[in-house]
Amino acid sequence: MRILFITPQLPEPPHGGNALRCSGLMRGVHAAGHDIVLYTFGTLAELERNRETLESYCATIDPVPAPRRRLRDRLRDLLLTHKPDMERRLYTPLFVDHLKRLLINESFDLIQLEGLEVAVYLPVIEQCQPDTPVIYDAHNAEFDLQRSMYETDANRLRRLPGAVYSWLQWHRLARFERRVCLASAHVVTVSDADAEAMHWLTPEYPITVVPNGIDVQRYAQTDASLDLGPHALVFTGSMSYRPNVDAALWFADEILHRVRARVPDAKFFIVGSHPHRRLDTLRRREDVEITGWVPDVNPFLHAAAVYVAPLRMGSGTRLKLLQAMAAQQAIVSTTVGALGLNVQDGVELRLADDAGQFAEAVITLLENQAERQALGEAGANYVRAHHDWSAIVPRLLQVYDQVVGT
């Protein structure tokens, strides 16, 4: 088959959850014998830096620069329309024009939309290739993500503006996501929890779970190039992403001092790009280090004594946990952080949802190397069996057979 993938960013290099998923799925689909065309956002310079890698598994159309969406644009849409922020985030007439030209001049057996931000272009597909089935790959149940953000922030006066924003987005996204699902031939989600949420929007509609995955072998390779000290606590992810910012602040403000009361040299490393200004208050602390962007998280994963995922809001499946598991790290996570993973507390990782329990779990692992090792080995076995791309791509190929065969 000839398949058009529309993505919100170039999948190479695979930094960040979106790019990791797109890269893994596209490589696997290509390896199964299908021809892939990629249409995406980015710059020509970014494309040229990664062209050789991209062309090893897909043909690429020159990317369109992502639109600059200013605060006043977001406020205008918030106050004067009923559209969710994500419906407007990547909308640009230039992308519409180029996509129309592509769809008029070339034919495809399938079109796959990677994430809700690019689903705004569904009407263009319906206009130009109405008979081509569309698969919507929902990286998150976005309305449910905003609902969880609202519930987390609603009782905190300082976060009331964020709570109001999330309440509005939650209801607007529910309407938009329902329209997208109904306009697609099939919906793919990354977890059973997300599938349940999407079924709430569209009962009886075809939804298949294709979990997030990683190249397990890449993270399993030991990397001893970095020394963070004997009691390093590591958290990774995009640090402009609101759930990650909330997680880092909660751990630093409510949990870390409890850990250091028993393990005085414990230090918290926040590893990820674009640290939000809300994290600036942590920069003056000796027990916290904010790295900013790093070219590779693998050295930090292998240098950690314990990997922490103190997430209190979100949906989908956390690729950061899969990476840490593949690196055989002992993990302490909230239940929300481990959504989408079929894991048990005390077997593949430790789960804790309040500050005291979370701190106690971290302390126990810091003081018990044998337990750290046992959790790390069990986590690595789990992710190798269930979240390597070799185990995941066949699920997507079954969806293709189902959709094209109808």
C-alpha positions as MATLAB code, in Angstrom:
seq = 'MRILFITPQLPEPPHGGNALRCSGLMRGVHAAGHDIVLYTFGTLAELERNRETLESYCATIDPVPAPRRRLRDRLRDLLLTHKPDMERRLYTPLFVDHLKRLLINESFDLIQLEGLEVAVYLPVIEQCQPDTPVIYDAHNAEFDLQRSMYETDANRLRRLPGAVYSWLQWHRLARFERRVCLASAHVVTVSDADAEAMHWLTPEYPITVVPNGIDVQRYAQTDASLDLGPHALVFTGSMSYRPNVDAALWFADEILHRVRARVPDAKFFIVGSHPHRRLDTLRRREDVEITGWVPDVNPFLHAAAVYVAPLRMGSGTRLKLLQAMAAQQAIVSTTVGALGLNVQDGVELRLADDAGQFAEAVITLLENQAERQALGEAGANYVRAHHDWSAIVPRLLQVYDQVVGT';
ca = [
       0.000    0.000    0.000;
       0.917    3.632   -0.392;
       0.311    5.502    2.848;
       0.428    9.225    3.581;
       1.491   10.111    7.119;
       0.647   13.652    8.245;
       2.581   14.557   11.384;
       2.973   17.714   13.492;
       6.764   17.632   13.275;
       9.586   15.779   11.590;
       9.969   12.333   13.173;
      13.743   12.626   13.005;
      15.561   13.066   15.252;
      13.150   11.172   17.530;
      13.320   13.551   20.488;
      10.072   13.779   22.449;
       7.101   11.471   22.640;
       5.411   12.560   19.409;
       8.491   12.091   17.243;
       9.386    8.806   18.945;
       5.974    7.335   18.169;
       5.873    8.582   14.579;
       9.402    7.372   13.852;
       8.782    3.931   15.333;
       5.468    3.359   13.563;
       6.671    4.640   10.206;
       9.860    2.561   10.287;
       7.861   -0.540   11.146;
       5.239    0.038    8.458;
       7.981    0.588    5.873;
       9.777   -2.585    6.980;
       6.496   -4.474    6.420;
       6.672   -3.553    2.730;
       4.508   -0.434    2.469;
       5.450    2.809    0.724;
       5.299    5.862    2.978;
       5.005    9.536    2.078;
       5.547   12.038    4.896;
       3.945   15.482    4.960;
       4.762   17.539    8.001;
       5.774   20.800    9.639;
       9.363   21.953    9.891;
      12.058   23.907    8.140;
      14.106   22.980    5.094;
      17.221   23.171    7.254;
      15.770   20.593    9.663;
      14.812   18.395    6.732;
      18.284   18.562    5.203;
      19.936   17.629    8.517;
      17.786   14.521    8.721;
      17.068   13.770    5.059;
      19.296   10.702    4.777;
      17.663    9.042    7.795;
      14.142    9.976    6.706;
      14.635    8.747    3.165;
      15.674    5.349    4.483;
      12.016    4.678    5.247;
       9.854    7.324    3.545;
       9.546    9.849    0.761;
       9.279   13.344    2.168;
       7.437   16.374    0.872;
       9.141   19.673    1.672;
       7.837   20.637    5.109;
       5.777   23.727    5.864;
       7.051   26.006    8.661;
       4.921   25.694   11.778;
       2.765   28.793   12.255;
       3.659   31.253   14.999;
       0.708   31.364   17.338;
       0.952   34.411   19.565;
      -0.694   34.844   22.931;
      -3.148   37.366   21.515;
      -4.197   34.839   18.858;
      -4.899   32.266   21.543;
      -6.818   34.800   23.647;
      -8.867   35.885   20.643;
      -9.892   32.303   19.890;
     -10.533   31.626   23.564;
     -12.872   34.591   23.931;
     -14.450   34.901   20.479;
     -14.797   31.293   19.273;
     -15.813   27.900   20.591;
     -12.757   26.179   19.121;
     -10.183   24.441   21.309;
      -6.618   25.682   21.260;
      -5.372   22.487   19.597;
      -7.700   22.958   16.635;
      -5.917   26.195   15.777;
      -2.370   25.433   16.927;
      -1.052   24.141   13.595;
      -3.599   25.593   11.197;
      -2.104   27.579    8.333;
      -3.446   28.295    4.806;
      -0.018   27.422    3.387;
      -0.332   23.847    4.656;
      -3.864   23.674    3.228;
      -2.669   24.791   -0.222;
       0.259   22.356   -0.300;
      -1.868   19.461    0.976;
      -4.553   20.120   -1.633;
      -1.931   20.077   -4.386;
      -0.495   16.822   -3.069;
      -3.864   15.089   -2.802;
      -4.976   16.239   -6.259;
      -1.779   15.049   -7.941;
      -1.115   11.819   -6.050;
      -3.244    8.942   -4.789;
      -2.965    6.981   -1.551;
      -4.461    3.804   -0.186;
      -4.510    5.165    3.368;
      -3.930    8.465    5.136;
      -2.802    8.459    8.759;
      -3.148   11.543   10.977;
      -0.664   11.582   13.848;
      -2.278   13.462   16.711;
      -5.125   15.910   17.122;
      -3.178   19.007   16.020;
      -3.150   17.830   12.391;
      -6.752   16.583   12.437;
      -7.820   20.121   11.534;
      -6.895   19.148    7.949;
      -9.518   16.403    7.711;
     -11.865   18.622    5.646;
      -9.108   19.034    3.037;
      -8.778   15.255    2.755;
     -12.551   14.832    2.509;
     -12.656   17.422   -0.268;
      -9.748   16.096   -2.345;
      -9.742   12.340   -1.693;
     -13.139   11.488   -0.161;
     -12.759    7.759   -0.833;
      -9.380    7.366    0.846;
      -9.788    5.938    4.369;
      -8.285    8.001    7.189;
      -6.835    6.542   10.367;
      -6.659    8.919   13.324;
      -3.840    8.041   15.705;
      -4.818    9.728   18.978;
      -1.597   10.307   20.904;
      -3.752   11.336   23.865;
      -7.422   11.516   24.702;
      -6.910   15.263   24.772;
     -10.258   16.173   26.335;
      -9.559   13.744   29.177;
      -6.072   15.195   29.624;
      -7.555   18.665   30.103;
     -10.156   17.241   32.488;
      -7.368   15.804   34.656;
      -5.514   19.138   34.554;
      -8.658   20.942   35.656;
      -9.235   18.550   38.552;
      -5.614   18.890   39.689;
      -5.595   22.705   39.638;
      -9.202   23.518   40.601;
      -8.593   23.624   44.368;
      -5.389   25.682   44.233;
      -5.962   29.424   44.191;
      -2.639   30.180   42.459;
      -3.548   27.799   39.638;
      -7.139   29.004   39.198;
      -6.485   30.633   35.765;
      -5.048   27.326   34.554;
      -8.049   25.470   35.936;
     -10.482   27.789   34.115;
      -8.522   27.376   30.880;
      -8.553   23.584   31.225;
     -12.302   23.530   31.969;
     -12.999   25.414   28.738;
     -10.572   23.300   26.704;
     -11.943   20.061   28.158;
     -15.454   20.735   26.829;
     -14.320   22.223   23.527;
     -11.943   19.342   22.881;
     -14.656   16.788   23.580;
     -16.729   18.232   20.724;
     -13.745   18.490   18.362;
     -12.411   15.009   19.097;
     -15.846   13.513   18.565;
     -16.030   15.142   15.111;
     -12.571   13.852   14.232;
     -13.408   10.312   15.316;
     -16.671   10.246   13.354;
     -14.878   11.535   10.240;
     -12.182    8.825   10.416;
     -12.401    5.260    9.182;
     -10.700    3.993   12.330;
      -9.301    5.434   15.554;
      -6.097    4.243   17.196;
      -5.254    5.003   20.827;
      -2.116    4.345   22.848;
      -3.759    2.740   25.888;
      -6.875    0.977   27.124;
      -7.660    4.003   29.321;
      -7.578    6.318   26.314;
      -9.678    3.874   24.306;
     -12.278    3.889   27.076;
     -12.302    7.691   27.104;
     -12.705    7.855   23.319;
     -15.486    5.266   23.428;
     -17.280    7.629   25.778;
     -17.196   10.205   22.981;
     -18.122    7.779   20.211;
     -19.834    4.613   21.512;
     -19.784    1.656   19.114;
     -17.097    3.317   16.957;
     -14.042    1.253   15.826;
     -11.109    1.920   18.159;
      -7.942   -0.168   18.437;
      -5.160    0.139   20.995;
      -1.678    0.379   19.457;
       0.562    1.097   22.452;
       3.495    3.453   22.535;
       6.818    1.783   21.990;
      10.545    2.286   21.884;
      13.636    0.652   20.448;
      14.346   -1.281   23.633;
      17.869   -2.275   22.637;
      18.937    1.349   22.263;
      18.148    2.172   25.891;
      19.327   -1.191   27.203;
      22.897   -0.441   26.136;
      24.803    0.565   29.249;
      26.061    4.152   29.206;
      28.445    5.003   32.046;
      29.611    8.317   30.575;
      27.885   10.399   33.253;
      28.296   10.465   37.034;
      25.452   12.193   38.890;
      26.383   10.890   42.313;
      25.227    7.823   44.266;
      21.685    9.048   45.009;
      20.596   10.840   41.836;
      16.838   11.107   41.246;
      16.083   11.708   37.568;
      12.954   12.961   35.796;
      12.882   13.474   32.010;
      10.567   15.070   29.466;
       9.706   18.299   27.721;
       9.812   20.872   30.500;
       7.450   23.290   28.787;
       4.678   20.671   28.983;
       2.286   21.541   31.776;
       1.962   18.052   33.348;
       5.768   17.757   33.473;
       6.140   21.209   35.047;
       3.552   20.339   37.676;
       5.286   17.020   38.381;
       8.721   18.607   38.793;
       7.412   21.311   41.136;
       5.412   18.857   43.231;
       8.397   16.565   43.675;
      10.811   19.411   44.458;
       8.476   21.210   46.868;
       6.601   18.376   48.583;
       8.693   15.209   48.317;
      12.407   15.940   47.992;
      12.870   17.365   51.518;
      11.338   14.185   52.962;
      13.806   12.070   51.003;
      16.803   14.189   52.027;
      15.846   13.922   55.692;
      16.918   10.256   55.408;
      19.290   10.441   52.425;
      20.974   13.867   52.743;
      22.914   13.756   49.468;
      19.908   12.892   47.301;
      19.674   15.279   44.356;
      16.859   15.845   41.853;
      17.770   16.176   38.151;
      15.138   17.683   35.834;
      16.207   16.695   32.320;
      14.439   18.150   29.288;
      14.078   20.947   26.797;
      12.552   24.414   27.186;
      12.233   24.616   30.993;
       9.183   26.694   31.860;
       9.703   29.905   33.798;
       7.689   28.392   36.669;
      10.737   26.195   37.269;
      13.043   29.196   37.717;
      12.457   29.174   41.481;
      14.236   25.817   41.632;
      17.441   27.036   40.003;
      18.722   28.550   43.265;
      18.475   25.257   45.109;
      21.512   23.053   45.656;
      19.399   19.891   45.756;
      17.919   20.451   42.259;
      19.576   20.702   38.858;
      17.737   21.737   35.682;
      19.718   20.616   32.639;
      17.652   22.045   29.802;
      17.882   20.278   26.452;
      20.256   17.322   26.217;
      21.171   15.481   22.994;
      20.493   12.080   24.557;
      18.655   11.086   27.743;
      20.315    7.665   27.880;
      23.341    8.757   29.969;
      21.002   10.353   32.520;
      18.823    7.253   32.709;
      21.812    5.019   33.381;
      23.296    7.479   35.879;
      20.134    7.585   38.001;
      19.839    5.738   41.283;
      16.030    5.985   41.001;
      13.892    7.301   38.174;
      10.884    9.299   39.389;
       7.627   10.056   37.549;
       5.599   12.248   39.954;
       2.882   13.059   37.414;
      -0.517   14.165   38.689;
      -2.208   14.916   35.360;
      -2.179   13.402   31.912;
      -3.310   10.600   29.635;
      -1.729    8.290   27.096;
       1.333    6.177   27.829;
       4.524    7.724   29.180;
       7.386    7.007   26.828;
       9.704    8.284   29.554;
       8.751    5.289   31.722;
       9.354    2.878   28.858;
      12.805    4.370   28.336;
      13.651    4.118   32.027;
      12.423    0.520   32.152;
      14.505   -0.416   29.122;
      17.520    1.107   30.892;
      16.754   -1.256   33.818;
      16.070    1.594   36.195;
      14.081    1.266   39.405;
      11.080    3.582   39.065;
       8.731    5.318   41.458;
       5.641    6.671   39.715;
       2.184    7.910   40.489;
      -0.757    5.903   39.187;
      -1.384    8.643   36.625;
       2.235    8.438   35.481;
       1.887    4.705   34.826;
      -1.393    4.943   32.901;
      -1.464    2.629   29.916;
       1.056    0.196   31.376;
      -0.018   -3.226   32.613;
       2.319   -3.155   35.613;
       2.024   -3.959   39.305;
       3.261   -2.056   42.321;
       6.310   -3.805   43.732;
       6.878   -5.941   40.641;
       7.982   -3.741   37.707;
       8.002   -0.426   39.618;
       6.712    1.263   42.756;
       3.455    3.255   42.720;
       2.595    6.056   45.158;
       0.081    8.884   44.924;
       0.690   11.115   47.937;
       3.866   12.930   48.890;
       4.630   10.869   51.989;
       4.173    7.504   50.274;
       6.138    8.651   47.246;
       9.050    9.799   49.418;
       9.022    6.551   51.407;
       9.137    4.476   48.215;
      12.093    6.503   46.926;
      13.939    6.180   50.248;
      13.375    2.417   50.371;
      14.878    2.004   46.922;
      17.827    4.291   47.623;
      18.641    2.195   50.675;
      18.113   -1.206   49.032;
      20.227   -1.984   45.982;
      18.834   -5.518   45.644;
      15.282   -4.207   45.330;
      16.395   -1.600   42.807;
      17.988   -4.344   40.733;
      14.944   -6.632   40.935;
      12.555   -3.871   39.837;
      14.909   -2.846   37.039;
      15.150   -6.369   35.660;
      11.386   -6.946   35.855;
      10.679   -3.619   34.167;
      13.134   -4.383   31.377;
      11.513   -7.770   30.771;
       8.075   -6.161   30.664;
       8.970   -3.425   28.196;
      10.880   -5.857   25.980;
       7.844   -8.138   25.736;
       5.122   -5.513   25.341;
       6.538   -2.189   24.135;
       9.314   -2.896   21.656;
       8.269   -1.794   18.172;
       8.573   -5.385   16.967;
       5.643   -6.271   19.257;
       3.568   -3.186   18.441;
       3.691   -2.525   14.699;
       1.821   -5.767   13.857;
      -1.208   -4.332   15.695;
      -1.240   -1.322   13.382;
      -0.847   -3.551   10.332;
      -3.939   -5.481   11.441;
      -5.844   -2.182   11.520;
      -4.693   -1.487    7.960;
      -5.956   -4.880    6.818;
      -9.284   -4.262    8.532;
      -9.768   -0.785    7.080;
      -8.652   -1.476    3.518;
     -10.549   -4.766    3.438;
     -13.904   -3.082    4.214;
];
